[in-house]
């Protein structure tokens, strides 16, 4: 099991599934604090494009990351289905904007395959693997590793 992932006693893991464009992704449900609708953010000067800005969430200033921009998946559009997934990673609260949230999926270890090597075309460092449920395939993201990467600089890397 990848570091930063949690599993039940039977080895099963729960993932929150969400969509970006045509693809479905999954992140460890244990990292999710809450789900919110998209609301206007306060822009930060000189921040990278994928950092939309910050919001005040009950007294905590939360940076908001647009995952569509982060993964270069085209121009985002914000509508009634757009969701901000509020994450708590290493005690730091971060919001990520996704097109929509589907459901919580429980995967057994045998339903998770390693991510294929894609060469330089795709950075697979942040991928846990591919989860399969019937005819659905979920791209499983190690959200803790992604958010603590140097380019994001949002969460201190945990040892």
N, C-alpha and C positions, 0 to 999 in steps of 0.2 A: 504494500500500500504506500502511495506517495506520502512524503512528509506533508504536514499541514492538512491532511484529510482525516476525518474521524469516521469510525464505523461502529456498528452495534456488535454485540457479543457474537452474532452469527456471521460477522464479516460484511453484512449488508450496509450500504451507504445511501443516504438520502440526498438528492440533488434538487435544487430549485431550477426548473427549466424555463428558459426565456428565449425569445427570438430576436435576431438581428438580421434584417433583410430576409432572405429565404432560408437561413440556417437556424437550427435550434441548438442552444447551448445549455450546459448545466454547471452549477456551482454548488459547493458543499453548503447544505442548508444551515449548518451550524454557524456559518459566518454571517448569515442574514439576520439583521436586527428588525427591519420592518420594510413594508412596501408602501410607496406613496405615489400620488399622481405627480406629473411634471408641473413645476411652477417656475415662474421667472427667477433667474439667478442674478446675483451681483457679479459682474465681470471683474476679473483681476487683470490689471495691466501686465503685458509681457508674458502671460501664461501661455503654454502651448495650446493649440486649437482644441485638442480633445478635452482640456479642462475648461468646462463651460463657465465656471465661476463658483460661487459659494452660496449657501443658504444658511439661515439661522434656524436650527432645529431644536426647539425648546432650550435655547441658551447656548447651544454648541454650534460653532461655525463648521459647516461640513462642506468640503470640496466636492463638486459634482463633475464626474467624468462621463463624457459621451462615448460609449463603447463602439458606436458605429464609426465615429471619427478615429478612435484609437486603433481599430482594426482595418481602417481604410475601406469601409463598406458603403461608400457613396454618401450623398448628402442626407443628413437626418431630417425627418419631418416630425413635428411634435403635434400629437392629436390626443383624443380622449383615451386612446389605448396605450400611449407612452407611459412608461412606469419608471420610477426611480427606485432601485433596490438599495436600501440603506444597509451597509455592511459594517460589522464591527470586527476589525482585524488588528490583533495585538493591542487592543485598547483604543485604537484610533477609529473614528467614525468617518466613513467615506460613502458617497452616493454614486451609483452608476446608472446612467440612462440607457434603457433598452426599449426596443419597439413594443414588446408585450411580454407578459409573464404567463406561462401556460399552467403548470402544476408542479407538485412535488412528486418526484419519481424515486422509488427505492430500487437500487440495483444490487444484485448479488455479485460477488467477485468475478464469476464466470461471464457476466454480462458486460464487463469492462475490458476492452482490448487496448493494447498500447497504441499510441498515436504513430502513424507511419512517418518515416523520415521524408521530409519534403525538400531537403537541401536548403538553399538560401531563400527560396520562394516564400516560405512561411516559418516564422519563429515558433518552433514547437516546444520551447523551454517552458511555456506557461500552460501547456496542455497536459492533463492527467492521462487522457486517452479518449477512446470513443465508447460510449455506452449504447447498447442496443436494447430496445424494448419493442417486441413484435416487429413491425416494419419501420419503426422510428429509429433514427440515429442521432445521438446527442454528442456534441463536441464538449468534452468535459474540461473545464478551465480550472487551473490551480489559482484561484483568485487572490490568495494570500501572496503567492510568488509574484503574480502580475503587479499587484498594488505596491509591493515592496521593492520592485525593480528600480534600478538607478534612474531610468528615464521618467518614471512616474514620480519617484521621490516623495510619495505621500505617506508611506508607512515605514517605520524603521524595520529593517530586516531582522527577523527573530533568529536567534542562534539555533 
